[in-house]
């Protein structure tokens, strides 16, 4: 299933994308695409519906594909080829940092370049969403705790991230810096999360063209690893890192300015399109 949320910010309706590309209203069956809806029981209930009987929603804004997220966890330098372009090596254990949940936005919403920004950058990433509480999980059982996958743009302000002292979080958490969706794709539709092509364009020019094959620490490992340090709860988002081609790694470096358009996609997970605008 491809689950999504349709409507104006704060007024989204839960929906399902049918085989014809129509948005089907799930409001009579779930209150939202949230922790309850993506639980194993919730997904089983939705999977049993006769999709053809669900009302069709007129095309409208697509919101973030999940709501009620408690933690938005990101993994740094998790692609060997991306680490190399930044002059670093893959760390012996995953780098973990948090992106504020207030950064979450819709996949096609405008992204605001914050005041004082010098180095706003792009990162196409595979994200997964937890479907049931995970604590001290083994790698063998790890995917049992994943509800599904989605596309994420880990927008980053590099000067805030690395040149202003402290941790990475403040360069990752600006308002609108967390576009997710368009859909939450249930795990049964993704045969192998470690074999997905991914790409990103800026103003129509390909910048990133990679694959989750080069991910150093895969989804199974990350679920298990993170669950040794903290409980993962339904609705938590884990964004798994980016392949090479970010602006930071270019010579000369290249960063986003107001009016730039970023498009990105991952096999089976849809596409995003954002216009970057200046903060007012």
C-alpha positions as CSV (number, residue, x, y, z in Angstrom):
1,X,0.0,0.0,0.0
2,X,1.0,3.6,-0.6
3,X,-0.4,5.7,2.3
4,X,-0.5,9.5,2.2
5,X,-2.2,12.6,3.7
6,X,-4.0,15.0,1.5
7,X,-5.1,18.6,2.3
8,X,-4.0,22.0,3.6
9,X,-1.4,22.0,6.5
10,X,-3.1,20.9,9.7
11,X,-6.2,19.7,7.8
12,X,-4.9,16.7,5.9
13,X,-7.1,13.6,5.3
14,X,-5.7,10.1,5.4
15,X,-5.6,8.5,2.0
16,X,-4.4,5.6,-0.1
17,X,-3.0,5.7,-3.6
18,X,-4.8,3.2,-5.8
19,X,-3.5,1.4,-8.9
20,X,-4.8,4.1,-11.2
21,X,-3.1,6.9,-9.3
22,X,-6.2,8.2,-7.6
23,X,-6.3,9.3,-4.0
24,X,-8.8,7.2,-2.0
25,X,-10.2,8.7,1.2
26,X,-9.5,6.6,4.3
27,X,-11.3,9.0,6.8
28,X,-14.1,6.5,7.5
29,X,-11.5,3.9,8.6
30,X,-8.7,5.7,10.3
31,X,-8.4,9.2,11.9
32,X,-5.0,9.8,10.3
33,X,-1.9,8.1,9.0
34,X,-0.4,7.9,12.5
35,X,1.0,5.4,15.0
36,X,-2.3,3.5,15.3
37,X,-2.9,3.3,11.5
38,X,0.6,1.9,10.8
39,X,0.7,-0.7,13.5
40,X,0.6,-4.3,12.3
41,X,-3.1,-4.4,13.2
42,X,-3.8,-1.1,11.6
43,X,-2.1,-2.0,8.3
44,X,-3.9,-5.4,8.2
45,X,-7.2,-3.5,8.6
46,X,-6.4,-1.2,5.7
47,X,-5.1,-4.0,3.5
48,X,-8.5,-5.8,3.8
49,X,-10.4,-2.8,2.5
50,X,-12.1,-2.9,-0.9
51,X,-10.2,0.1,-2.4
52,X,-12.7,0.6,-5.3
53,X,-15.4,1.5,-2.8
54,X,-13.5,4.3,-1.1
55,X,-14.3,7.9,-2.1
56,X,-12.0,9.6,-4.5
57,X,-10.3,12.8,-3.2
58,X,-9.7,15.6,-5.7
59,X,-6.0,16.2,-6.2
60,X,-4.7,18.6,-3.7
61,X,-1.6,19.4,-1.6
62,X,0.2,16.3,-0.3
63,X,1.2,16.6,3.3
64,X,3.9,14.7,5.2
65,X,3.1,11.0,4.9
66,X,3.0,10.3,8.6
67,X,1.9,12.4,11.6
68,X,2.5,12.2,15.3
69,X,6.2,11.5,14.9
70,X,8.0,11.5,18.2
71,X,11.6,11.1,16.9
72,X,13.2,12.0,13.6
73,X,16.5,10.3,13.7
74,X,19.2,10.7,11.0
75,X,22.3,8.8,10.2
76,X,25.4,10.7,9.0
77,X,28.1,9.6,6.6
78,X,26.4,6.3,5.9
79,X,27.3,6.0,2.2
80,X,30.9,5.1,1.5
81,X,31.0,7.3,-1.7
82,X,29.4,10.3,0.1
83,X,31.9,10.0,3.0
84,X,34.7,10.1,0.4
85,X,33.5,13.2,-1.3
86,X,33.5,15.1,2.1
87,X,37.0,13.9,2.8
88,X,35.9,11.6,5.6
89,X,35.7,7.8,6.0
90,X,32.7,5.7,7.1
91,X,32.8,5.7,10.9
92,X,33.2,2.5,12.9
93,X,29.7,2.9,14.3
94,X,26.8,5.0,12.8
95,X,26.7,8.7,13.4
96,X,23.4,9.5,15.0
97,X,21.8,12.9,15.1
98,X,18.3,14.3,15.5
99,X,16.3,16.5,13.1
100,X,13.6,18.4,15.0
101,X,10.1,17.2,14.2
102,X,9.1,20.8,13.6
103,X,11.2,20.6,10.4
104,X,8.8,18.1,8.9
105,X,6.9,19.3,5.8
106,X,5.1,18.0,2.8
107,X,7.1,16.6,-0.2
108,X,6.2,19.5,-2.5
109,X,6.0,22.4,0.0
110,X,8.3,25.4,-0.4
111,X,11.5,25.1,1.6
112,X,12.5,28.2,3.5
113,X,16.2,29.2,3.5
114,X,16.7,30.5,7.0
115,X,17.9,34.0,7.9
116,X,21.7,34.1,7.9
117,X,22.1,31.0,5.8
118,X,25.2,30.8,3.6
119,X,25.3,27.1,2.8
120,X,21.8,25.5,2.4
121,X,22.4,22.0,0.8
122,X,20.4,19.0,-0.4
123,X,20.4,15.3,0.5
124,X,18.2,12.7,-1.1
125,X,17.6,9.9,1.5
126,X,15.8,6.7,2.1
127,X,13.8,6.9,5.3
128,X,11.9,4.2,7.1
129,X,9.1,4.5,9.7
130,X,8.7,2.3,12.8
131,X,5.4,0.4,13.1
132,X,5.7,-1.1,16.6
133,X,7.9,-0.4,19.6
134,X,11.4,-1.7,19.2
135,X,13.8,-2.3,22.1
136,X,16.9,-4.5,22.0
137,X,15.9,-5.9,18.6
138,X,18.1,-8.4,16.7
139,X,19.0,-7.8,13.1
140,X,17.1,-11.0,12.1
141,X,13.9,-9.6,13.5
142,X,14.5,-5.9,12.6
143,X,12.2,-5.6,9.6
144,X,9.3,-6.9,11.8
145,X,9.4,-3.4,13.4
146,X,9.4,-1.4,10.2
147,X,6.0,-0.2,8.9
148,X,7.3,1.1,5.6
149,X,9.6,3.4,3.7
150,X,9.5,6.9,2.3
151,X,11.5,9.5,0.4
152,X,13.2,12.2,2.5
153,X,15.2,15.3,1.7
154,X,17.6,15.9,4.6
155,X,17.9,19.6,3.9
156,X,21.0,20.9,5.7
157,X,22.6,24.3,6.4
158,X,26.3,23.4,6.4
159,X,27.5,26.6,8.1
160,X,25.0,26.1,11.0
161,X,25.9,22.4,11.0
162,X,29.7,22.4,11.1
163,X,31.0,26.0,11.5
164,X,28.9,27.3,14.4
165,X,30.2,24.9,17.1
166,X,28.3,22.2,18.9
167,X,26.3,19.3,17.2
168,X,24.8,19.0,13.8
169,X,21.2,19.3,14.9
170,X,20.9,23.1,14.4
171,X,22.0,22.8,10.8
172,X,19.4,20.1,10.2
173,X,16.3,21.3,12.0
174,X,15.3,24.6,10.4
175,X,11.6,25.0,9.6
176,X,10.7,23.0,6.4
177,X,14.1,21.2,6.4
178,X,12.4,17.8,6.6
179,X,10.2,17.1,3.5
180,X,8.9,13.5,3.7
181,X,6.7,11.5,1.3
182,X,4.8,11.7,-0.9
183,X,3.8,8.2,0.3
184,X,4.6,5.8,3.1
185,X,5.1,2.6,1.1
186,X,4.4,-0.5,3.2
187,X,7.4,-2.8,3.4
188,X,5.7,-5.6,1.5
189,X,6.1,-3.5,-1.7
190,X,9.8,-3.0,-1.3
191,X,11.6,-6.3,-2.0
192,X,15.1,-5.0,-0.9
193,X,15.6,-1.6,0.7
194,X,19.4,-2.1,0.0
195,X,18.9,-2.0,-3.8
196,X,17.0,1.2,-4.6
197,X,18.1,3.8,-7.1
198,X,18.0,7.4,-5.9
199,X,18.5,10.7,-7.6
200,X,18.3,14.5,-7.1
201,X,18.2,17.4,-9.5
202,X,18.7,21.2,-8.9
203,X,17.1,23.4,-11.6
204,X,16.9,20.3,-13.8
205,X,20.6,19.4,-13.5
206,X,21.4,15.9,-12.0
207,X,23.4,16.3,-8.8
208,X,22.9,12.9,-7.1
209,X,22.5,9.6,-8.9
210,X,23.2,6.8,-6.5
211,X,21.9,3.6,-4.9
212,X,21.1,2.4,-1.5
213,X,23.6,-0.5,-2.4
214,X,26.4,1.7,-1.2
215,X,24.8,2.3,2.3
216,X,27.4,1.2,4.9
217,X,24.9,0.4,7.6
218,X,21.6,-1.0,6.2
219,X,18.1,-0.9,7.5
220,X,18.2,-4.1,9.5
221,X,21.4,-3.0,11.2
222,X,20.1,0.4,12.0
223,X,16.9,-0.8,13.6
224,X,18.9,-3.2,15.8
225,X,21.6,-0.7,16.5
226,X,19.4,2.2,17.5
227,X,17.2,0.0,19.6
228,X,20.1,-0.8,21.8
229,X,20.3,2.9,22.9
230,X,16.6,4.0,22.9
231,X,13.2,2.6,22.3
232,X,11.9,3.2,18.8
233,X,8.2,4.0,18.8
234,X,5.5,3.8,16.1
235,X,5.7,6.8,13.9
236,X,9.4,7.4,14.5
237,X,11.3,8.3,11.3
238,X,14.8,7.2,10.6
239,X,16.5,8.8,7.6
240,X,19.5,6.7,6.5
241,X,22.0,9.0,4.8
242,X,22.7,10.2,1.3
243,X,24.8,9.1,-1.7
244,X,27.4,11.5,-3.2
245,X,26.6,14.7,-5.1
246,X,25.8,17.2,-2.3
247,X,26.8,20.8,-2.8
248,X,29.3,20.6,0.1
249,X,31.3,18.0,-1.8
250,X,31.6,19.9,-5.1
251,X,34.6,22.0,-6.3
252,X,33.7,24.8,-6.0
253,X,31.0,24.1,-3.5
254,X,27.5,24.9,-4.6
255,X,24.6,25.8,-2.3
256,X,20.9,26.7,-2.8
257,X,19.5,30.2,-3.2
258,X,16.0,31.6,-3.4
259,X,14.2,30.5,-6.6
260,X,16.1,27.2,-7.0
261,X,14.0,24.1,-7.6
262,X,15.0,20.7,-6.2
263,X,13.5,17.5,-7.5
264,X,14.3,14.1,-6.1
265,X,13.1,10.5,-6.1
266,X,13.8,6.9,-5.1
267,X,12.7,3.8,-6.9
268,X,9.2,2.8,-5.8
269,X,8.9,5.7,-3.3
270,X,7.8,8.5,-5.6
271,X,9.2,12.0,-6.2
272,X,9.4,15.4,-4.5
273,X,9.6,18.9,-5.9
274,X,10.5,21.9,-3.7
275,X,11.0,25.6,-4.5
276,X,13.5,27.2,-2.1
277,X,12.4,30.6,-0.9
278,X,14.0,33.2,1.4
279,X,12.7,33.6,5.0
280,X,10.6,36.7,5.5
